[in-house]
Amino acid sequence: MKKRLLFHLILLQVAVWGGMIQTHAQTDTSLYQLNKAEVSAIRRVGVSDMQRYSIGGTVYRADSVNLAVLRHTSLTDYISQYTPVYIRENGNGMMATASLRGTSSSHTTVTWNGLTINSLTMGQTDFSHLPTFFFDEVSVYPGGEGALYGNGAIGGTISLKTEPQKTEGISTDIQQTVGSFTHTFTGGKFLVNKRKWSTKTAALYNYNKNNFGFYNPEDRKHEKQHNASYHKFGILQEIYYRPSQQSTLSAKVWYMSFYREIQPMAQANNNRGSYDTIHDRNFIALLSFNHRADWAQLSASAAYLYDRQLFQKDVIATNRYAGRMEAEKYLFRALTVKIGGYAEYIVPDVHAYQSGVSEWRGDVYALLLYNITQRWDASLNLRQSFVSELNPPFTPSAGASYKLLDGATHQLKLRSTVSKSFRAPTLNDRYWNDNKNSDLKPETGVNIEGGADYTLQTPLFVLQTQFTVSQNRIDNWIRWYPRGIIWKPMNVNKVEAKGVEASAKLSGAIGKTNLSISGNYAYVSSKIIKGVSATDPNVGAQLPLLPQHRWNISADAAYKKTFAQLGFGYTGKTYSTDRNIVIDAYTLANVSGGYNFSIADGKHTLSLSGRINNLFNKTYQSVMFFAMTKRNWNISLRYIL
């Protein structure tokens, strides 16, 4: 079965590439949209994000309507309810990590305006820290693309972006939300856009007492959750200056403070001696410059990132200084090349490290996009990374796509990509317990995927579908094992993650009512094919804490100023680390709706909306022994000028 899957994927890759030899037409400048996703083969002026060089890949791009419905929550809610990505939550509002295509949370790279923001000590990102309110664009790129995103992108990348106001003038956006368990959210944005400059100021405060009720199997009774409250404060300031039509200078500053009580396991809910708190502070300053010269598009950026976590009396902090330079040029009509370099210097302040620890990391890369014809596109990307006292592998990728049908009614695109990726050991892997684990190797992954996108357009409706098959082999997977009285990291496992993704969206209108129904499904088989030893019982078994099946479906309706949505999401069963405990599968339903009031001839908008989560009051757990909320509600009032 493994050989057959690999054979078909390679065959698709060869077929897509092979047809390039036979087709000659003008360059394709179109953008192909698919479900909350865009698979792009774009030629446009200006330095853009890396994704346009990933021909043959898949992108799930956030729908602005769904983002607006959940803008009072963290990204945990949006990603788990509208994408195939699995989010594991250690309790309601607690630590939440993502798994893309059967890989671990440290194999997902998260970027903010092109800057990687993963924790340097743990390698992962806690999505409960990321407020949806601050982001204008959210995109999920499944698949290992180390050539595009560098260190860590073995499972995929999640990109977060902020943008200046598009229209000239002044605008204000204020929202107040209240809900179950003393949940409150207050957020505001103030934007100004003039001819040569623009600015955006955004701030939020979110509090939740989180004293929801649940059934405690240890005490065999219903009780209130204790020690699970949290509050977060954030501010985002952006300034854009355009000294000429060819140049843009921007400065962005983002600060977050997140204090929370750590929700105890159900067995310890009434044990006050086990209660703890944790306080995270994160600061990012990003300065960027873009210039369109006659000979190339140029960009440069410099950034400072500071992460600090206080747990009990222990401080875990990192300082990061980063810089990037890029140049992009159209060599001739159909070929675009981007070359760039990135460097960062890391200075940790961690109680368990030796004093004086620091680390350099960097990359040099070349990306090529070839729009051969209206139907054929190809990319070739090359990257070499550098890490202090480590030898990261060379990470190339290649992709191709072909529009088999490109008519007014039917469009069908075949696509395929092959890529290599890596993840350097985290700072904890290398320096924890005053030990320098110099024998650790980088984790490496080889990803191959292929798929098809089909669109049907009629006067009555539009149908968009997508199908992808993927396989990712990860070597030197790092796990921690006891070595005497201490635990140490080791390169022990080889893992094969393969699966299928499918999504569809049907949209149309009946009279003045706009209707749509969309959904996605993901099957992931992620198994250890080489373990700690020849007798390792985990070989051949699904990795713990990862479901094989996930799906989401939502139906939307909008009539004039009234809107409503009904959504369902299913997460399959998972196993505990020792595989002795099964965490049951569950299906959750959510419903929302609202009305937009126009004031002063449409110059002002007042939106009143409400939402019920876990509509059928389902008892479930994302992580064993950590209770989750049953039915709950929230009401939001939003003012837009």
N, C-alpha and C positions, 0 to 999 in steps of 0.2 A: 504493500500500500504506500509506503514512504517513497519507494523508487518510482512508483507510478505517478504520485503527486509531483515529485520533482521533475519527472520527464515531461509532464503536461505543461508545467510552468516554463521550462526551458523551451519547449516547442512553441509556446505562445510568444516568448521573447524573440526567438529566431524568426517567426512568421512576421511579427511586427517590424523588426529591423529589415528583414529581407525585402519587404515590399517597397522600401525606400528607393531601391535601385530602379524600380520600374515606373515611378510616378514623377512627373515634372509639371508644376503649376506655380502660381504666384504664392507669396508668403501668407500664412494664416495670421490674422490679427484679431481673431475672435476670442471671446471668453465663454467657456462652456460651464453652465451652472447645473448642479445636480443635487437635489434634496437639501438642504442645509450644507451643501458641499460644493466646492468648485475644484475641478481638475483643470489646471490652467496651462495654456500654451499662449502666453500673452507677449506681444511686442509693444512696448510703450516707452515713452521717454521718461527718464528718471530712475534713480536707484531705488529698487524695491526690496521686499523681503526675499528670503532665500527660496521660498516655496515655488516661485515661478520657474526655477531651474530643476524642479523635480517632476519631469515629464513621466507619466505612467503611474504616479502615486495617487493616493486618496486624501481628500480634505473634507472634514466636517466643519462647516463654517456656521457660526451661531446665527440663528434667526433673530432679528431685532425685536420681534413681538415677544418671543419667549424670554429673551433677556430682560425686557421691560417688566414682564410678569414677576420675575424673580430678582429684581434689582435690589431688594431689601435683604437678600440672603447672601451667603458665600457662594463661590463657584461650585462647591460640593453639590448643591441642588441642581444647578443647570446641567452639569456634566453627567450626573447620574440619571437624570430624567429625560434627556434629549439626545444622548450619544451612546454608542456601544461600549464606552469606557466603563470599567468596573471601579467604583469608589468604595473603599473599605473604611467604615467609620467606627471609631472606638467610643461610641456613645453619641448622643444627640449634641451637635455643636462641638464635639471634641475632635481630636486629631483625625484627619481624613486624607488618605493617600490614594493614588490612582495606579491602575494596572492596565497597560495597553497591550492587547494581543498576547496575553498570558505571560508577560514579563513582570518583574518586581517593580515596586514603587520607585526605586533608585534608578530604574532604566527609562524613566520618563523625564525628558528635559522640559522645563517650563521657562519661557522667555517673556520678558516685558519690554516692548519696543526694541526687540532684537538682543536684549541683554539677559543672559541666563541667571535665574534667581534661585536655583535649587540651593538647599542648605549644603554648605561645604563640609560640615562635620558628619552629616548623615547621608547626604547625597539625594535626598528626596524632598518633596514639597508638601507642606500641609495646606490643603485647599480650604480648610476652614479659616485660614488667615487671609484669603483673597476675596475682597468684597466685589461682587458683580457690579455694584454701583459705579465703580471707578473705571470700568473698561468699556471702550467703544466697539472693539472687535475681539471675538474669541474664536480661535480656530484650533481644531484637533487634527494633527497629521500622524496617523498610525504608520508604523513601519520604521525599521532602523535606517536612518539617513545620517550617518556619521559624517559624510562628506559635506553636508549642508549645515548641520547643527553642532558638530564637534562632540566633545566628551559627554557621555551619558545617554545619547539618543539611540539606545538599542531597541527599545520598545516603541518609541515615537516621541513626538514633540507637541506641546500645547502652547500656542502663541497668544499673548495678551497684548493689545495695542490701545493707545489713546490717540485721539486726533483733535486738531483744532476745529473750531466752528467753520463750516463751509460757507455760510452766507454772511455778508457784511452787516454789522449792527451789534446790538446787545441782547442777550437772552438770559433768562433765569429759569432754573428747574429745581423745585423744592418738593420733597416727599416726606410724609409722616405715615408710619405704619405701626399698628398695635395688634397684638395677638395673644394666643394662649400662653400660659406660664409666665405672664408679665413680660412678654416680648415687646420691645419697643425699638424702632429704627427711625432715625432722623437724618436726612441727607439733603444737601443742597449744592447746586452748581451755579456759578456766575461766569458767563462767557462774553468776551468782547472781541470783535473782529473788525479791524480797520484796514486801510489799503496796504500799509506796510508792516503792520504788526497785529498780533492777536494774543489773547491771554485767556486762561481758564483756571478758575479756582474751584476746587471741590472739597467738601468735608463731610464726614459722617460720624454718627455715634450709634452704637448698637448694644442693647442690654437684654439679657434673658435670665430670669431667675431659674428657669429650667427645672422646676419642681413638678414634673409630670408624674402621673400615676402609672404603675406597672405591677404585674404579678410577680412576686419574688418566690421562686421555687424553693429557695433555702428556708424561708420562714413560712412558706405555704400560705401566703396571704397577699392581698393587694396593699400597696403602700406607696408613699411619695418618694421620688428620687431625691437623695440628699447630695450635697457637695458637688453640684454640677452647673452652678451659675457662671456666667461669663459676661464681660463687657469689652468692647473694642472701640477705639477711636482712630480715625485716619484723616489725613489731609493730603491733597494733591495740588501742586501748583505748576502750571506750564506757561511758558512765554515763548512766542514765535516772532522772529523779526526777519523781514524780507528786504535786505538792502537793495536788491535788484531783482529783475525777473528771473535771473539765472541762479540766485543764491538764497538759501534759507538758513538761519541760525536759530536753534531752539535750546531751551533750558527746561528741564523737568526735575521736580523734587517730590518725592513720595515718602511719607512717614506713616507707620502703623504702630499702635500699641494695643496689645491683646493680653488681657489678664483673665485667667479662668481657673476655677476650681476643677481639679481632675476627677471626672466622674468615676467612682469606684465600681468594681464588679458587683453584681447583684448580691453575692454572698457577703460582701463587706459594706453594704449600704448603710447599716446601722452601727458599724464599728468606727466610731469617731477617731480612734487612734490611727486609722489607716488613711485619713483624709490628707490631701496635699493640694497645693496650688502651683501654678506656673505662670510666669510673666515673660512675654516675648515683645521685643522692640526691634523694628526694622526700618532702616533709612536708606534711600537711594537718591543720588544726585547724578543726573545724566545731561551732558552738554554735547550737542550734535551740530555738525555743519555739513551742508550739501551744496554743491556747486556744479552747474552745467557748463562745462567748458566746450570749446569747439571740437576738441579731440577726444573728450571722454566725460562721463559723469563721475564726479568725485564726491566722496563722503568721508568724514572723520568724526570720531566720537571719543569722549573721555568720561569715565564714570567712577563713582565711589559708592561702595555698598558696605553697610554695617549691620550685622545681625547680632542680637544679644538675647540670651535666654537665661532667666534666673529660676532655678529649681531648688527649693529649700535654701541652702546657703551657697550652692554651687553656681558659678557663672560659666556659661559656654558662649563665647563671642568670637566673631571673625571680622577682620577688616580686609576689604578687597579693593584694589586699585586696578582699573582696566582701561584699555585703549584699543581702538580699531581704526583701520584705514582701508578704503576700498576704491577701486576704479572700475567703471563699467563702460564698454565701448561696443558699438556695432561695427564689426570689421568689414562686413558688406551687408547687402540687403537682408539676408536671412540668418546671419550668425551673430550672436551676442556673447561677449566674454566678460566675466567679472573676475578680477583678481583681488585678493585682500590678505590682510594679516591682523591677528588679534593677540594681545598679550595681557596677562593679569598677574599681579603680585599679591600673595595672600599672607596675612599675618594673623594667626589665631591667638586667642586668649582663653585657653581652656584649662581648667584646674587639673585635668588628668594628663596633660602633655608636659614634656620637658620644656624648660624655658628656652627661648631663642628659636623656636620652630618657625619656619617660614617656607613658602613654596612658590615657584614660578610655573606658570602654565601659558601655553601659547599655541597658535595655529597659523599656517599659511595655506592658502587654498586658491584654486582656479576652477571656475564654473563656466560651462559652455552650454548655450541654448541654440539649437539649430531648427528654425522653422523652414523645413525643406519645401513644403508645398502647402496648399490649403488643407490637405488631408493628413500630411505626415509631419510629426514633430519628434525631436530627439534631444537628449541631454547627456552630457558627460561631465562628471564632477570629481575633483581630486582634492584631497586634504591630507596634510601631515601635521599631526599635533606633537607638542613637546610638553613634558612634565618633569620637574626636578627629580633626578635620580630614578627615572622610569623610562621605558622605551615603548611608547604607544605605537600601534601599527599604522601603516598607511591605509587610508579609508577612501576608496573610490566608490562611485556609483554610476550606473548608466540606466537610462530609461527610454522608452519609445511609445508613441501612441499613433493610432491610425483611425480616421473616420471612415468606416465602412459604408455608412449611409450619411448623407449630408443634405437632405432635402428640406423643403419647407414644413413638411409634416412629420417625417421620421428622421431621427439622428441616432446613429449607433457608433460608438467609439470603442475600439479595443486598446488595451494599454498593458504595459508590463514594465517592471523595474527590478534591478538587482543591485544590492548595496551591501557595504561592509560598515560596521560601527564598532565602537569600543566604549568602555567606561573605566576610567582610572580609579584605583582604590580611593575611598573617601579619606578625609583627614583622620577620622576615628579609626579607620582600617589601618592607617599607616603609623599613627602616633599615640594611640590610647595606651594608658597604663605605663607611660614613660618608655614604651618600647618602639623602636623603629623597625617596622616589619618590612625590611628591604627585600625579602624573598617573594613578596606578593607580585603577581602579574596582573596586567589589565584584563578585564573581562572583554571578550570579543564576540561579535554576532555577525552572521551572514544571513541577510534577508532576501528572499525572492518572492515576488507576488505578481499576479496577473488578474485582469478583470475586464468587465465591459460596462459601459454606461449607455442607457437607452432613453430617449425622449420621444414622446408622442404628443403632438400639438394639434388640437382640433378647435373649431369655433366654440365648442361647449366646455372643454376641459383640457388640462395639461397633465400628462403623466410622466414622471421622472423616476427612473429606477437605476440602481447600481448593484453590482455584484463583484466581490473580490475574494480570491483564494490566496493565502499567504503561508509561508514557511520561514521560520527563523531558528537557526541553530546557534546557541550561545555556549561558548567554551570558557573555562576557568571561572565559573560562577563562584563568587566569594560568599562563604558562610562562616559563622563563628562557632568554634568548638572548644570544649574544656581542654586545657593543657596543664595538668596538675591542679593547682588551686586557682588558676586564672583562665580566662577565656581569651582565645586569639583567633584572628581571621585566617582562613585558608582558602586557596583555590582548589575546590574539590569536585565540582559537578559540571557535567555537560547536559544541557537542557535543549529539548526540541519543542518549540511552540508553533503549532500550525492551526489553521482555522479558516472559517468562512465568514464573510460579512455581507449583508444584503440590506438595502434600504429602498424606500419608495415614497413618493409623494404624489397625491392626486388632488388637484385644485381646480376650482371652477366657480361659477356663479349661477344662482337661480334668482332671476329678477334683480333686486337690489341687495340680495344676501350673498356674500362671499363665503365659500365653503372650502375646506381642505381637510384631508386626512393624511397623516404621514407616520412612518414607523421604521424601525431598524431592528436587525437581529444579528447576533454574533455568537458563533460557536468557536470555542477555543479548547484545543487539546494541548496542554503544556505539561510535559513529562520529563523526568530525569532519565537520560539514556546512559549516563555513566555516573556512578555514585562514589561515595567515600571508599568503598571496597567492593570486591566482587560479590560479596554476600549482602550488600546494602539492600534492605527490604523496600526502600523507597523507589528503587529503579523500576521504571515502567508504570509508576503511579502518577496520577494527576497531582500537580504541586498543591500544597496545602493553601487554604484561604483564597482559592481562585475558582470561581464557578465556570462550568463548561458552557452554560447557556445563559444568554441575556437577551431581552427584547423590550422595546418601548413602542407605544403607539399613542397618538394623540389626534383628536378631532377638533377643528376650530370653526367658528362661525362668527361673522360680523355683519350686522345690519345697521346701516347708517352709523350712528354713534354708539351702538351697543355691541359688545363683544363677549364671547364665552369660549371656554376650552375644557375638554374632558380628556384626561390622560391615564394610561395604565403602564406599569413597568414591572417586569418579571426578572428576578435574579435566582438562578439555579442553586442547588445545594453546594456547600463547600465542606471541606474537612479541616479538622484541627491539625496542628503541626505533627502530632504523633499519630494522626489518622484514626484515633480511637473515638473521636466525637464527630458527629455529623451536624452541621448547622443547616437547618431546614431551608428549603426554597421558600420564596414568598413573592406575592403579587401585591403591589400598592396602587391605589387609585387616587387621583387628585382632580379637583374641579375648581375652575375659576371663572370670573365674569366681571363685567364692569360697564360703566357708561362715561362718555366724554362730553362735558358741557362746554359749549363755546360762549365766550363772554366778550363783549365789546367788538362785535362783528368779526369774531374769530381771532382777534389779536391776543386773547388770553384763552387758555384751555385749563379746565379743572376736570381731573379724572378721578372717579371714585371706583375702586375695585375691591373684590374680596376673593379669598381662596380658602378651600378646605383641603388639607393634606391627609393622607391615609383615610380616605372617605369611608371605608368599610371597617375601620377600627381594628386593623390587623395587628396581632402580636407577632413581633419578629425581632431578629438580631442580625446585625451586620458582622460583628465580632462576638464570639462566644462569651456569654456571661455579662455582656454590656447591654443594658436595656435601651430600647428606642421608643420614641413617642408613638402613642396611638393617635386617634383622631384629634386634629388641632386646626385652628383657623387663624386668619389674619385679615385685617382691613387696611387699605391704603388710600390716602388722599394725596394727589399729586397736582402741583400747580406749575404751568409752563407759560412763560412769556416769550 
